[in-house]
């Protein structure tokens, strides 16, 4: 099989890697990949989109951010430590938020936070207000989504929370997009 580092290094060294190329890391957590540094180095000036849980601060991502060659996507799905622990199964809220702040200090416009509305779990004003606070500190944009596996669970409270989130993001001037199909069966 082909090795990522070998292929991209060869193209990069031959000058055949366009700076317009965009590579997306989205399978597994790149922050713990044993060849992470080699992979980023092999990409040269290529732009990367990284889907990361942000539990690990990755110097290679920070370096790419410095040059405008990275987009960091983190699905936070919570606005408080307790809900984050419930949704993610780990007590890493502070570490994740701190890492997002570190990335945002380099290039806030390249940080995208995702919020998947989970009925009865993160659809309260307190959760939304907490999420909005971290967005103000760290996010260049937000992606909103509904829980897609059980759309029948979406309640009136979830729909109101979704609307409250949209209005609050607009009021704060934070760019957002809505995932295809999110709340598509509006009632």
ABEGO torsion letter per residue (X at the ends): XBBAAAAAAAAAAAGABBAABBBBBABEBAAABAAAAAAAAAAEABBBBBBBAGABBBAAAAAAAAAGABBBBBBAGBABAAAAAAAAGBBAAAAAAAAAAAAAAABAAABBBBBBBBBGAAABAAAAAAAAAAAAAABABBBBBBBAABAAABBAAAAAAAAAAAAAAAAAGBBBBBBBGBGAABX
